[in-house]
Amino acid sequence: FWYNNTWDPAGSYGGPVYGRWGEAVSDEGRGTYSGSDFHHNGDLVDYSNPWQIHMGKIYGTMDDLRLESRRVQDKYIAMT
């Protein structure tokens, strides 16, 4: 499958992510790899931080899939 890892300086994640108590956390920063099929947001170090839980690297090496993207969802379904 084709992918795009181009940095988008104005990009941000749409919609909130939710912590373990249901609290909403939104992306307040700017800049991301909007066209990528993976999240590129640093390591998952703080397991109580909702943003790191949803967007951080797993074990410091694996970026998780950007499952909120329709393009990624379609690719995921096509592989099953």
RATA-V100980 format. One record per residue. N is the residue number from 0. RES is the residue in one letter. SS is DSSP state (H for helix, E for strand, C for the rest). PSI is psi in degrees with one decimal (NA if undefined). OMEGA is omega in whole degrees, 0 to 359 (* if undefined). Layout:
N & RES & SS & PSI & OMEGA
N & RES & SS & PSI & OMEGA
//
This chain:
0 & F & C & 144.2 & 178
1 & W & C & 146.3 & 176
2 & Y & C & 164.1 & 183
3 & N & C & 117.0 & 178
4 & N & C & 42.6 & 179
5 & T & C & 131.5 & 179
6 & W & C & 131.3 & 178
7 & D & E & 100.7 & 186
8 & P & C & -21.9 & 180
9 & A & C & -2.4 & 185
10 & G & C & 151.2 & 174
11 & S & C & 165.5 & 180
12 & Y & C & 131.5 & 179
13 & G & C & 143.2 & 177
14 & G & C & 159.2 & 180
15 & P & C & 165.0 & 166
16 & V & E & 161.5 & 186
17 & Y & E & 137.0 & 178
18 & G & C & -179.4 & 185
19 & R & C & -17.7 & 178
20 & W & C & 10.0 & 178
21 & G & C & 6.6 & 180
22 & E & C & 137.2 & 181
23 & A & E & 137.9 & 176
24 & V & E & 126.1 & 181
25 & S & C & 159.4 & 176
26 & D & C & 112.7 & 180
27 & E & C & -3.1 & 180
28 & G & C & -178.5 & 176
29 & R & C & 144.1 & 178
30 & G & C & 120.3 & 177
31 & T & E & 174.8 & 176
32 & Y & C & 75.3 & 188
33 & S & C & -34.0 & 183
34 & G & C & -2.8 & 183
35 & S & C & 155.8 & 176
36 & D & C & 0.0 & 182
37 & F & E & 156.9 & 171
38 & H & C & 136.4 & 177
39 & H & C & 79.8 & 187
40 & N & C & 36.2 & 177
41 & G & C & -177.0 & 185
42 & D & E & 151.5 & 172
43 & L & C & 101.5 & 183
44 & V & C & -41.3 & 183
45 & D & C & 101.4 & 184
46 & Y & C & -2.7 & 175
47 & S & C & -4.1 & 180
48 & N & C & 110.2 & 183
49 & P & H & -36.8 & 181
50 & W & H & -44.9 & 180
51 & Q & H & -36.6 & 180
52 & I & H & -42.4 & 184
53 & H & H & -29.7 & 189
54 & M & H & -6.4 & 185
55 & G & C & 163.3 & 177
56 & K & E & 138.6 & 178
57 & I & E & 126.7 & 181
58 & Y & C & 21.6 & 177
59 & G & C & 1.0 & 183
60 & T & C & -24.9 & 187
61 & M & E & 114.0 & 172
62 & D & C & 135.5 & 182
63 & D & C & 160.8 & 182
64 & L & E & 144.4 & 178
65 & R & C & 72.1 & 187
66 & L & C & -12.9 & 177
67 & E & C & -11.0 & 179
68 & S & C & 130.0 & 179
69 & R & H & -37.4 & 179
70 & R & H & -43.7 & 179
71 & V & H & -40.0 & 178
72 & Q & H & -43.4 & 180
73 & D & H & -40.7 & 178
74 & K & H & -41.7 & 181
75 & Y & H & -44.4 & 178
76 & I & H & -40.3 & 181
77 & A & H & -28.4 & 181
78 & M & H & -11.0 & 182
79 & T & C & NA & *
//
